Amino acid sequence: MKLEQYFDAFGPSIPAIVVYSPDFGAACEITTITIPVLETITRDYAKELLNRVRYLRSAYVSPIETGGVAPSTKAFQDAESFILKLPLNRTGMPTINVASDGEVNFCWSNAQSRIDLGFFGNGTYSYYGSGGGNEVVRDDVAANGPVPSDLLKIASLST
């Protein structure tokens, strides 16, 4: 069991209890995540997304293609931290994948909006978003900081 923080962009940070099974190794699965939120579905979303990151971490320990780069452990850690900061009841579920350049990638996409967000393991992330008549491009956003309001605004169009 590990105590982590869940950050709501519209409120204070609150403790989240995360239980990994069988242990805290790279191949483990998150069995329980307890986040005191208003909507139960948020807890299930967070668990599903964290398990997806854990799966990708164990599946992509070597490059995807010749000449590619496998994502670093730090890229996966930054992605997990970001998930715990997302107000998932407002943003909906992103897809999470890895790219051949070593990026852990989050994507929200529908007819109204699109966000492409990537972690490279250097403690920052970058994103492109468009929707609701807005378009944003940001680089070097601190992975341990709050989720930017312009990102949340476009991500909320995905729900």
Sine and cosine of phi, psi and omega as CSV:
sin_phi,cos_phi,sin_psi,cos_psi,sin_omega,cos_omega
0.00,0.00,0.66,-0.75,-0.01,-1.00
-0.71,-0.70,0.75,-0.66,0.05,-1.00
-1.00,0.06,0.85,-0.53,0.04,-1.00
-0.82,-0.58,0.04,-1.00,0.00,-1.00
-0.93,-0.37,0.67,-0.75,0.15,-0.99
-0.96,-0.27,0.80,-0.60,-0.03,-1.00
-0.94,-0.33,0.83,-0.56,0.11,-0.99
-0.98,-0.19,0.84,-0.54,-0.06,-1.00
-0.88,0.48,-0.33,0.94,-0.02,-1.00
-0.96,-0.30,0.26,0.97,-0.02,-1.00
-0.29,-0.96,-0.17,-0.98,-0.07,-1.00
-0.98,0.21,0.28,-0.96,0.13,-0.99
-0.97,0.24,0.56,-0.83,-0.02,-1.00
-0.70,-0.72,0.50,-0.86,-0.04,-1.00
-0.94,0.33,0.60,-0.80,0.08,-1.00
-0.82,-0.57,0.73,-0.68,0.05,-1.00
-0.99,-0.11,0.84,-0.54,-0.01,-1.00
-0.89,-0.45,0.81,-0.58,0.01,-1.00
-0.94,-0.34,0.84,-0.54,0.00,-1.00
-0.97,-0.23,0.57,-0.82,0.03,-1.00
-0.70,-0.72,0.70,-0.71,0.08,1.00
-0.99,0.16,-0.37,0.93,0.03,-1.00
-0.49,-0.87,-0.35,-0.94,-0.03,-1.00
-1.00,-0.08,0.31,0.95,-0.02,-1.00
-0.96,0.28,0.15,-0.99,-0.09,-1.00
-0.90,0.43,-0.47,0.88,-0.06,-1.00
-1.00,-0.05,0.10,1.00,-0.07,-1.00
-0.99,0.17,0.22,-0.98,0.02,-1.00
-0.87,-0.49,0.58,-0.81,0.07,-1.00
-0.98,0.18,0.87,-0.49,-0.05,-1.00
-1.00,-0.08,-0.48,0.88,-0.03,-1.00
-0.56,-0.83,0.68,-0.73,0.18,-0.98
-0.71,-0.70,0.86,-0.51,-0.04,-1.00
-0.95,-0.33,0.95,-0.31,0.03,-1.00
-0.82,-0.58,0.88,-0.47,0.01,-1.00
-0.96,0.28,1.00,-0.05,0.01,-1.00
-0.82,-0.57,0.20,-0.98,-0.03,-1.00
-0.96,0.30,-0.58,0.81,-0.06,-1.00
-0.95,-0.30,0.82,-0.57,-0.02,-1.00
-0.86,0.50,-0.55,0.83,-0.06,-1.00
-0.87,0.49,-0.48,0.88,0.02,-1.00
-0.86,0.51,-0.68,0.73,0.01,-1.00
-0.87,0.49,-0.68,0.74,0.00,-1.00
-0.92,0.39,-0.64,0.77,0.05,-1.00
-0.88,0.48,-0.74,0.67,-0.02,-1.00
-0.87,0.49,-0.69,0.72,0.02,-1.00
-0.88,0.48,-0.71,0.70,-0.01,-1.00
-0.89,0.46,-0.70,0.71,-0.01,-1.00
-0.92,0.38,-0.67,0.74,0.03,-1.00
-0.90,0.44,-0.63,0.78,0.06,-1.00
-0.91,0.41,-0.57,0.82,0.05,-1.00
-0.89,0.45,-0.69,0.72,0.03,-1.00
-0.89,0.45,-0.68,0.73,0.03,-1.00
-0.87,0.49,-0.68,0.74,0.03,-1.00
-0.88,0.47,-0.74,0.67,-0.01,-1.00
-0.88,0.47,-0.61,0.79,0.03,-1.00
-0.87,0.50,-0.66,0.75,-0.02,-1.00
-0.98,0.20,-0.48,0.88,-0.06,-1.00
-0.99,0.14,-0.48,0.87,-0.10,-1.00
-0.90,-0.44,0.90,0.43,0.04,-1.00
-1.00,0.04,-0.19,0.98,0.09,-1.00
-0.78,-0.63,0.29,-0.96,-0.04,-1.00
-0.84,0.55,0.52,-0.85,0.00,-1.00
-0.94,0.33,-0.64,0.77,-0.02,-1.00
-0.67,-0.74,0.28,-0.96,0.01,-1.00
-0.83,0.56,0.76,-0.65,-0.02,-1.00
0.99,0.10,-0.07,1.00,0.00,-1.00
-0.99,0.12,0.01,-1.00,0.00,-1.00
-0.79,-0.62,0.73,-0.68,0.09,-1.00
-0.98,0.22,0.59,-0.81,0.06,-1.00
-0.87,0.49,0.59,-0.81,0.02,-1.00
-0.98,0.20,0.33,-0.95,0.09,-1.00
-0.85,0.53,-0.62,0.78,0.00,-1.00
-0.90,0.44,-0.60,0.80,0.05,-1.00
-0.88,0.48,-0.67,0.74,0.03,-1.00
-0.93,0.38,-0.63,0.78,0.03,-1.00
-0.90,0.44,-0.67,0.74,0.04,-1.00
-0.88,0.47,-0.64,0.77,0.01,-1.00
-0.90,0.44,-0.68,0.73,0.03,-1.00
-0.89,0.46,-0.69,0.72,0.02,-1.00
-0.87,0.49,-0.65,0.76,0.01,-1.00
-0.89,0.46,-0.66,0.75,0.01,-1.00
-0.85,0.52,-0.67,0.75,-0.03,-1.00
-0.94,0.33,-0.22,0.98,0.04,-1.00
-1.00,-0.09,-0.30,0.95,-0.08,-1.00
-0.96,0.27,0.75,-0.66,0.16,-0.99
-0.99,0.16,0.99,0.16,-0.17,-0.99
-0.87,0.49,-0.39,0.92,0.05,-1.00
-0.95,0.30,-0.21,0.98,0.04,-1.00
-0.95,-0.31,-0.46,0.89,-0.11,-0.99
-0.98,-0.18,-0.33,0.94,-0.10,-1.00
0.97,0.25,-0.07,-1.00,-0.11,-0.99
-1.00,-0.07,0.83,-0.56,0.16,-0.99
-0.99,0.11,0.35,-0.94,0.24,-0.97
-1.00,0.06,0.51,-0.86,0.00,-1.00
-0.79,-0.62,0.79,-0.61,0.00,-1.00
-0.61,-0.79,0.07,-1.00,0.13,-0.99
-0.89,-0.45,0.47,-0.88,0.01,-1.00
-0.92,-0.39,0.32,-0.95,-0.05,-1.00
-0.92,0.39,-0.24,0.97,0.03,-1.00
-1.00,-0.02,0.15,0.99,0.05,-1.00
1.00,-0.01,0.19,0.98,-0.02,-1.00
-1.00,0.05,0.66,-0.75,0.23,-0.97
-1.00,-0.09,0.88,-0.47,-0.20,-0.98
-0.93,-0.38,0.73,-0.68,0.13,-0.99
-0.94,-0.34,0.66,-0.75,0.01,-1.00
-0.64,-0.77,0.77,-0.63,0.19,-0.98
-0.92,-0.39,0.73,-0.68,-0.01,-1.00
-0.42,-0.91,0.73,-0.68,0.15,-0.99
-0.40,-0.92,-0.14,-0.99,-0.05,-1.00
-0.91,0.42,-0.41,0.91,-0.06,-1.00
-1.00,-0.10,-0.40,0.92,-0.13,-0.99
-0.41,-0.91,0.28,-0.96,0.08,-1.00
-0.49,-0.87,0.69,-0.72,0.13,-0.99
-0.72,-0.70,0.73,-0.68,0.11,-0.99
-0.84,-0.54,0.89,-0.45,-0.13,-0.99
-0.77,-0.64,0.71,-0.71,-0.05,-1.00
-0.69,-0.72,0.60,-0.80,0.07,-1.00
-0.93,-0.36,0.76,-0.66,0.04,-1.00
-0.94,-0.34,-0.08,1.00,0.04,-1.00
1.00,-0.03,0.28,0.96,0.03,-1.00
-0.96,-0.27,0.27,0.96,0.01,-1.00
1.00,0.06,0.08,1.00,0.02,-1.00
-0.72,-0.70,0.19,-0.98,0.15,-0.99
-0.65,-0.76,0.29,-0.96,0.03,-1.00
-0.80,-0.60,0.43,-0.90,0.06,-1.00
-0.46,-0.89,0.41,-0.91,0.16,-0.99
-0.84,-0.55,0.70,-0.71,0.04,-1.00
-0.61,-0.79,0.59,-0.81,0.11,-0.99
-0.59,-0.81,0.61,-0.79,0.02,-1.00
0.33,-0.94,0.48,-0.88,0.02,-1.00
0.87,0.50,0.51,0.86,-0.01,-1.00
0.98,0.18,0.08,1.00,0.00,-1.00
-0.93,-0.37,0.49,-0.87,0.11,-0.99
-0.65,-0.76,0.77,-0.64,-0.01,-1.00
-0.72,-0.69,0.57,-0.82,0.11,-0.99
-0.71,-0.71,0.83,-0.56,0.03,-1.00
-0.70,-0.72,0.66,-0.75,0.06,-1.00
-0.87,-0.49,0.38,-0.92,0.11,-0.99
0.83,0.56,0.69,0.72,0.10,-0.99
-0.99,0.14,0.77,-0.63,-0.04,-1.00
-0.89,0.46,0.83,-0.56,-0.03,-1.00
-0.90,0.43,-0.44,0.90,-0.01,-1.00
-1.00,-0.07,0.10,0.99,0.02,-1.00
-1.00,-0.06,0.01,-1.00,0.02,-1.00
-0.94,0.35,0.39,-0.92,0.04,-1.00
-0.95,0.31,0.80,-0.60,-0.04,-1.00
-0.86,0.50,0.60,-0.80,-0.04,-1.00
-0.90,0.44,-0.55,0.83,0.02,-1.00
-0.92,0.39,-0.55,0.83,0.07,-1.00
-0.92,0.38,-0.71,0.70,0.01,-1.00
-0.89,0.46,-0.62,0.78,0.00,-1.00
-0.87,0.49,-0.71,0.70,0.01,-1.00
-0.96,0.29,-0.64,0.76,0.01,-1.00
-0.88,0.47,-0.53,0.85,0.00,-1.00
-0.92,0.38,-0.32,0.95,0.08,-1.00
-0.96,0.27,-0.22,0.98,-0.03,-1.00
-0.99,0.12,-0.22,0.98,-0.11,-0.99
-0.99,0.12,0.00,0.00,0.00,0.00
